[in-house]
Amino acid sequence: MHPLKHPRNAMIVGLVFVAAGAVFWAWPTIAGGYLEPAGLTLLVLLGVAMSVMAYVLVAGSPRD
């Protein structure tokens, strides 16, 4: 049995930041501006970290 009823909820938290990274990449590409690669990398990695953190916090919560 999986410790979470809906583990996809933890993934959705991380996908919000990955979506922000996609917008951060797409806007300068469409508008012809400069893409900051460090910012894009950090947003994607922040999404991964947030989804893992949400999973750990929910999995460690008591089931009362």
N, C-alpha and C positions, 0 to 999 in steps of 0.2 A: 504494500500500500504506500502510495506517495504521501509525503508529509503535508503537502498542500492540496486543497481541493481544486484550486485552479492555478497551476504554476505559470500559466501564460500571463497572469497579471503582473508578475515580477518582470517578465520579458517586455511587457508594454511600457513599463516605467523606463527601461533602457532605450526602447525604440523612440521615445520622445526626443531624447538627445541625439540619436542617430539621424532622426528626421531634421532636427535643427542643423546638424552638420551637412546634410544634403542641401538644405536651403543656403547655407553658408557657402557651399561649393557652387551651386547653380547660379546664384545671383551675379557674382562677378563674371562668370562664364558667359551668361546671356548679355549682360550689360557691357562687356568688354573691359572690365576693370582688372584689378590685380587680386589674385587668389593667395590668401595667406595660408600656406600649407601647415604651419604649426597650429594655427587655430582649428583647422579642419581635423587634424590628427587628435588634438586634445578633446574636441567635442565627441568624436567617435569613441575614444577611450573612456571618456566620462560616461557615455551611454552603457558601455560594457560594465564599468564599475558600479553604476547605479543599479543595473539589473541584478548583478550578483549580490549587492548589499540588500536590495529589497527581498531577494530570495532568502538570504540568511536571516534577516530580521523576522520574516513571516514564518520560516521553518522553526526558528527558535522560540516563537511565542507560545505561551501555554494555551491549551485548547479549552479553557473554562468558558 
